[in-house]
Amino acid sequence: MTSILLHIHDDSGSESRLQVACDIARGADAHLHCVQVTSVPGLIASDVYGGASMAPAMMAELHDIDARLRTHMEERLRREGVNWDWRQVDGDLVNGLLSASTLSDFIIVTLPEGPRTEMSDPPHIVADLALGGRSPVLAVPQAARGLTVAGRVLVAWDGSQEASAALRLSLPLLKLAEEVHIVTVEEAGKYPFPSTDAPEYLARHGIKSQLHIWPQDGRSVEATLQAAIGVLKPDWMAMGAYGHSRLRELVFGGVTRSMLRQARVPLLLAH
């Protein structure tokens, strides 16, 4: 049984996350590990203007709000007919999710829209989770109304360690897909790597796939991948997450960052 960590939070992506998680739970016989993090407000953590003195009252109010959300979400989950458990933790949002994800096969969060700010809704946590943990992240567009598990998948493949991790870690879902399309961008002036490694690897796991060498035609790599998405119309996509280590500025590389801004399908990211 696959174990999925579902981020529970009352934001604009809550419903799309829930629907995708329930579709996977039913289609893959998966267990939902619902994790709700009650974040400590910044003025309490830094004791700005004596904020620490207000901590007990503020945290009590936040816990009451989260308890009402839990009651609502548990009623929804019972109606969905899926297996689930619940974990509530206090503290930093990213660290709380990462600490709860050590035995999860992947984490479901929301693709953020707009610039990153402290009050972003939903919060910009995809990069931090994908680069800071060991579990892949399934980033869901806010407009998603579910996920066709037994559908069509696009795997972006460039032979890198990141792409290899995404391919390996997405195996439980790839085995359920009716069509798996591996897309390699043909970059001009770059020595070709053995693109057949990916379909051969999947074949050893009993997964049939189609390999596409997509011409760049003067476009950027991300624009070429977007063109492939437009033609193949996948239900979801797997790709490597490229970025700096947590010891440096925590941002994605250009291709991954651009795909996150423009993606209209769920992205499974692994680093």
N, C-alpha and C positions, 0 to 999 in steps of 0.2 A: 504493500500500500504506500502510495506517495504521501509525503507530509508537506503541507503548504502553510507557510506563515502568512496570515492575512492581517494587514495593518488596519486596525480599527480606530477611526477618528471621524469626527463629525465635520466633514469638509465637502466641497463640491464634487470630489471624486469618489465619495463613499459608496454610492449605489453601483457605479460601474465596477469598482473593485469587488464588491459583493457578488454581482452577477457572474463575473468571470470566474471568481473562486468557486462558486457553486456549480457552474458548468464543468469545470475541471474535476471537482470532487465527485460529481456524478459520472462523468465520462471515464475517469481514470481510477475510480474507487479510491479516492484520496481522502485524507483526514485534514481538516482545517484547524490550524493552531492559531486562534484569534488572539492577537496581542494588542492591548490598549495601554498606551504610555501617557501618564499624567505628567506633563512637562512642567518643570519648575519655572515660573516667570523670571525673566532676566533681572528685574529689580530685587528679587529675593536672593537669587544666586550671587549677585554682585554686592548686595547690601547697599544699593543706591538709595539715598535719602532715608536710611534706616529701614529699608524694605524687609530685612530679616525679621524685624519685630512683628511684621504683619503675616509672616509665613504660616503660622497655624491656622488662622482664620481663612486666608486665601486658599490654602491647600484643602481645607475642609470643604470650601465652596466648589473647588475644582473637582473634588472627589464626588460630590453630590451630582454635579453635571454629568460626569463620566458614568456614574451609577445609573442614571436615567437612560443614557445612551446604551449601556449594557443591557438593560431590561428590554429596550426596543429591539436591539440587534438579536438577542437570544430568541425573542418571539419570531423574528424573521427567519432565523436559522432553523427553528423547529418546523416551520412551514415548508422550508426548502427540502427537507428530508435528507440532510447530509450529516456526516460524522464530524464533530467538532469538540474542542475544549477551549477554555478561556484563561488568559493570563493578564493580570494588571500589574504594571510596574510604575514606579515614580522615577523621575529624573530626565536626563537628556533623551530626546526622541530617537536620534540615530543610534546612540549607544544602547538604549533600551531594546530596540529592534534587533540590533546585531547580537546582543547577549542572548536573546531568545531564539536566534536563528541557527544555533550551532548544530541542531539535529533536523533542520528543515531542508527539504530538497530544493525549494526556491521560495522567494519572498514576493508577494503581490503588493505593489504600491501603484501610485498614479503618476502618469506623465504630467509634469507641471506645465502651465501655460504662463507666458509673460515673464518679466524679469524676476530674478531671485531677490526677495526681501524677507525681513524677519517675520512679516505677517502674511506671507504668500499663502494662498488658498487654491489648491492643496499645497502643502509644504514641499520645497525643493529638496528632496532627500534621495533621489535616485542615484546621483553620482556618489554620494557618501556611502550608501549601502553597497553599490556595485563594486566600488574600489576598496572599501574598508572591510569587507567580510569575505567569507568563503562560499556562501550560497549565491547562486545566480538570482537575478532580480527580473521579475516579469512586470514591466512598466506598462500600465493600461491607460489608453486615452480616456479623457473624461467623457467623451461622447459614446464610448462603447456600451453596448447593450447585452454583452455576453461574449462567449468565445466558442466557435465550432471546433470541438476537440478533434473530431474525426473529419478534418477538413484539409486545407492546403497550406503548406508551410514553405517559407523561403528561408534558406540558410545562407548568410553572407560568409564566403570562404576566401581567405587569403593565405592560408597555410601558417598563420601566426599562432603563438601560444594562446592568445586570447580567443581567437576563432576556434582553436582546438578545444579549449575549455567549454565554450558555448555549445559546440557540437556534442561533446561527451555528456555534459550536464543536462542537455535537453532530450536525451534518449528516451526517458519515460513517456514524454509527450509525442516524440517523433514516431514511436512504435504504434501510436493510435491514429496517426494521420493517414488519409487516403492518398495524398500526394506530397512528396518532399522534393523541392526544387533547390538545388545548390547553385548559387550564383557567384561566379568569379569575375571581377572587373579586369578587363584586359587593358593594363596600363602601358601606354607607349614608352618605349625605351627601357622598360623594366624586364629583367631576366625572368622568364616564365618559371613558376614553381610547379610541382606535380599536382595539378588540380584534381587528378583522379584519386588521390589519397582519401578524400572525404567520402565519395560514394563507395569506395572499397571498404572503408571502415564501417559504414552503415550496412553494407551488404553482409558483413560478418555478423551483424546483429539482427539479420533478417529483415532489414528495411530497404525497400527499393527506392531509388531516387533518380532524378534526372539532373544532369550537369549542364549548366549554361555558361559559356564564356561570353560575357556581355561587353561589347565594344564601348570604349570610353568616348570616342568621337569628339574629342576636345572638351568634354565636360569634366567636372570634378568627380571624384569617386562617389561622394554622397549623392550628387545629381544623377549619376549613372545607376546607383542603387534605387533611387526614387523612381527612375524610369522603369527598372525591372519590376518594382512593386506595382506600378501602373499597368504593366502588361500582364504579369502573372496573377495579380490580385490575391495575395495570400491572406489567410485568416489571421496568421501571426508570423513573426519573424524572429530568428535567432541570430545573434551577432556578438562578436567580441567587444568588450568595453575597454577602450584605450584611454589611458590617462596617467597622470603622475602618481607617485606613491603618496601615502598620507603624511610623509615627512616634508612634502613640498605642497605647493598650492593645489588644493583638491579640485581639479577641473578635468573634464573629459578632453581627449584629443579632438581635433577638428571634425573628423568624420562622425564620430559618435555623438558629439555635441550637436552637430547639424541634424543628424537623424532624429535625435530626441525632440528638437524643435519642430521638425516637419512630419514626423511619423503620424500616420492615421490608423495604424494597426498596432496591436500589442507587441512589444519588443522584449525578448528574453535576452538579457545581457549578462555576460560572465567575464571575469577579469583573470 
